Amino acid sequence: MHKAVVELIGTFFLVLVIGLTAIAPGAGAMAPLAIGAILMAMVYAGGAVSGAHYNPAVTLAVWLRGRCDARDVPAYVAAQVLGALLAAGLVGLCKPARAVSPMALDVVPALLVEGLFTFALAFVVLQVATSKRSAGNSYFGLAIGFTVLAAAYAGGPISGGAFNPAVAVGITWMGLSAWSNLWILLAGHLAGGTLAALAFRLTNPGD
């Protein structure tokens, strides 16, 4: 239960910052910096308790890698999605009646961007937070936060920059992405998380 609570809290603040910085008046070009920073802080805060996934695709990758109990997976995913929905609701209260236009996506580029950067994020998490070679390091939060920062700047204009099924649900609920786009985001995320676990096994055969 305590692990799921941490997952809910971390995902809540991640999606809250995304909504508050993306919906006008927002942070403009500085939004990815704020998003990467809150993720970094929440990873450091919750890493010792739940592993600080805050992302169902990361939970999938960590489970496939063998470092997340299968019994925890449903609770983690439910907590992450609930946290995203609660954050989306609070953004609506903080910024009521704001005109928000959902982003129009080109299917193939958006699918590739979401898949590739979800892969990058999950691969980094596996390498810096679950690998025996990097056990006990103090940089895991920075690596994860900066991966999302770079991904948001690079991929955000193409796909909306979710890289996370819970975030995808949250930004769709807020109106930043159309419901018809949700399958594109989720397909990319699940593929990216799965491939990251496979890549970790290939690059860490003894772990």
C-alpha positions as CSV (number, residue, x, y, z in Angstrom):
1,M,0.0,0.0,0.0
2,H,2.8,2.4,0.9
3,K,4.5,1.9,-2.4
4,A,1.3,2.6,-4.3
5,V,0.8,5.8,-2.3
6,V,4.3,7.0,-3.3
7,E,3.6,6.2,-6.9
8,L,0.3,8.2,-6.8
9,I,2.1,11.2,-5.2
10,G,4.9,11.3,-7.6
11,T,2.7,10.9,-10.7
12,F,0.3,13.5,-9.3
13,F,3.0,16.1,-9.1
14,L,4.5,15.2,-12.5
15,V,1.2,15.6,-14.3
16,L,0.3,18.7,-12.2
17,V,3.4,20.5,-13.3
18,I,2.9,19.4,-16.9
19,G,-0.7,20.9,-16.9
20,L,0.2,24.1,-15.1
21,T,3.2,24.8,-17.3
22,A,1.6,23.8,-20.6
23,I,-1.8,25.5,-20.3
24,A,-1.6,29.3,-20.8
25,P,-0.6,31.3,-19.0
26,G,2.2,28.7,-18.6
27,A,5.9,28.4,-18.7
28,G,6.4,28.5,-22.5
29,A,9.8,27.2,-23.6
30,M,10.8,26.6,-19.9
31,A,8.1,24.0,-19.4
32,P,10.3,21.0,-20.1
33,L,12.8,22.3,-17.5
34,A,10.1,22.4,-14.8
35,I,8.8,19.0,-15.8
36,G,12.3,17.4,-15.7
37,A,13.0,19.1,-12.4
38,I,9.8,17.9,-10.6
39,L,10.4,14.3,-11.9
40,M,14.0,14.4,-10.7
41,A,12.9,15.6,-7.2
42,M,10.1,13.0,-7.0
43,V,12.5,10.2,-8.1
44,Y,14.8,11.1,-5.3
45,A,11.9,11.4,-2.8
46,G,10.3,8.1,-3.7
47,G,13.1,5.9,-5.1
48,A,13.9,4.1,-1.8
49,V,10.2,3.3,-1.2
50,S,8.6,2.3,-4.5
51,G,11.4,2.6,-7.0
52,A,9.8,5.8,-8.2
53,H,8.4,4.6,-11.5
54,Y,5.6,7.2,-11.9
55,N,5.0,5.7,-15.3
56,P,3.2,2.4,-16.3
57,A,5.7,1.9,-19.1
58,V,8.6,2.0,-16.6
59,T,6.7,-0.3,-14.3
60,L,6.3,-2.7,-17.3
61,A,10.1,-2.5,-18.1
62,V,11.1,-3.0,-14.5
63,W,8.8,-6.0,-14.2
64,L,10.1,-7.6,-17.4
65,R,13.6,-7.0,-16.2
66,G,12.7,-8.9,-13.0
67,R,12.9,-6.1,-10.4
68,C,9.2,-5.5,-9.7
69,D,6.9,-8.1,-8.1
70,A,4.1,-9.1,-10.4
71,R,1.7,-8.5,-7.5
72,D,2.7,-4.9,-7.3
73,V,2.2,-4.1,-11.0
74,P,-1.7,-3.6,-10.9
75,A,-1.4,-1.4,-7.8
76,Y,1.4,0.7,-9.3
77,V,-0.5,1.3,-12.6
78,A,-3.8,2.1,-10.8
79,A,-2.0,4.5,-8.5
80,Q,-0.2,6.2,-11.4
81,V,-3.3,6.7,-13.5
82,L,-5.3,7.9,-10.4
83,G,-2.6,10.4,-9.6
84,A,-2.7,11.6,-13.2
85,L,-6.5,12.1,-13.1
86,L,-6.4,13.9,-9.8
87,A,-3.7,16.2,-11.1
88,A,-5.7,16.9,-14.3
89,G,-8.7,17.7,-12.2
90,L,-6.7,20.2,-10.0
91,V,-5.3,21.8,-13.1
92,G,-8.9,22.4,-14.3
93,L,-9.7,24.1,-11.0
94,C,-6.6,26.2,-11.1
95,K,-7.1,27.2,-14.7
96,P,-10.9,27.1,-15.3
97,A,-12.4,28.1,-18.6
98,R,-9.0,28.1,-20.4
99,A,-9.2,27.6,-24.1
100,V,-7.2,24.5,-24.8
101,S,-6.8,23.1,-28.3
102,P,-5.7,19.4,-28.6
103,M,-2.6,18.8,-30.6
104,A,-3.1,17.3,-34.0
105,L,-0.7,14.3,-34.5
106,D,0.8,12.7,-37.5
107,V,0.5,9.1,-36.6
108,V,3.8,7.6,-37.7
109,P,6.1,10.4,-36.5
110,A,4.2,10.6,-33.2
111,L,4.3,6.9,-32.7
112,L,8.1,6.8,-33.4
113,V,8.8,9.7,-31.1
114,E,6.7,8.4,-28.2
115,G,8.2,4.9,-28.6
116,L,11.8,5.9,-28.9
117,F,11.8,8.4,-26.0
118,T,9.9,6.0,-23.8
119,F,12.5,3.4,-24.6
120,A,15.2,5.9,-23.7
121,L,13.5,6.8,-20.4
122,A,12.9,3.2,-19.4
123,F,16.4,2.1,-20.5
124,V,17.9,4.9,-18.4
125,V,15.8,3.9,-15.4
126,L,16.9,0.3,-15.7
127,Q,20.5,1.1,-16.1
128,V,20.9,3.7,-13.3
129,A,18.3,2.4,-10.8
130,T,18.2,-1.4,-11.1
131,S,21.6,-2.4,-12.5
132,K,24.2,-4.1,-10.1
133,R,26.9,-2.0,-11.8
134,S,25.3,1.2,-10.8
135,A,24.1,0.2,-7.3
136,G,24.3,2.9,-4.7
137,N,24.9,5.8,-7.1
138,S,23.7,9.3,-6.3
139,Y,22.9,10.4,-9.8
140,F,19.9,8.3,-10.7
141,G,17.4,11.1,-10.2
142,L,19.4,13.5,-12.3
143,A,19.7,11.0,-15.2
144,I,16.0,10.2,-15.2
145,G,14.9,13.8,-14.9
146,F,17.3,15.0,-17.6
147,T,16.1,12.2,-20.0
148,V,12.6,13.5,-19.7
149,L,13.8,17.1,-20.1
150,A,15.7,16.3,-23.3
151,A,12.8,14.2,-24.6
152,A,10.3,16.9,-24.0
153,Y,12.3,19.5,-25.9
154,A,13.1,17.1,-28.8
155,G,9.8,15.2,-29.1
156,G,7.2,17.5,-27.6
157,P,6.5,19.5,-30.8
158,I,5.9,16.2,-32.7
159,S,3.9,14.1,-30.3
160,G,3.0,16.2,-27.3
161,G,5.8,14.7,-25.2
162,A,4.0,12.2,-22.9
163,F,6.4,9.3,-22.9
164,N,4.2,7.8,-20.1
165,P,0.7,6.2,-20.3
166,A,-0.5,7.9,-17.1
167,V,0.7,11.3,-18.5
168,A,-1.1,10.5,-21.7
169,V,-4.4,9.9,-19.8
170,G,-3.8,13.1,-17.8
171,I,-3.1,15.4,-20.8
172,T,-6.0,13.9,-22.7
173,W,-8.3,14.6,-19.8
174,M,-7.0,18.2,-19.7
175,G,-7.7,18.6,-23.4
176,L,-4.0,19.0,-24.5
177,S,-4.3,15.8,-26.6
178,A,-7.4,14.4,-28.4
179,W,-8.9,11.1,-27.2
180,S,-8.4,9.8,-30.8
181,N,-4.6,10.2,-30.2
182,L,-4.6,8.1,-27.0
183,W,-3.9,4.8,-28.8
184,I,-0.9,6.3,-30.6
185,L,0.7,7.4,-27.3
186,L,-0.1,4.2,-25.5
187,A,1.2,1.9,-28.3
188,G,4.5,3.8,-28.4
189,H,4.8,3.7,-24.6
190,L,4.2,0.0,-24.3
191,A,6.5,-0.8,-27.2
192,G,9.2,1.4,-25.7
193,G,9.0,-0.1,-22.3
194,T,9.1,-3.6,-23.6
195,L,12.1,-3.0,-25.9
196,A,14.0,-1.2,-23.0
197,A,13.7,-4.4,-20.9
198,L,14.9,-6.5,-23.8
199,A,17.8,-4.1,-24.4
200,F,18.8,-4.2,-20.7
201,R,18.9,-8.0,-20.7
202,L,21.1,-7.9,-23.8
203,T,23.5,-5.4,-22.4
204,N,23.6,-6.8,-18.9
205,P,23.6,-10.6,-19.4
206,G,25.0,-11.4,-16.0
207,D,22.5,-9.2,-14.1
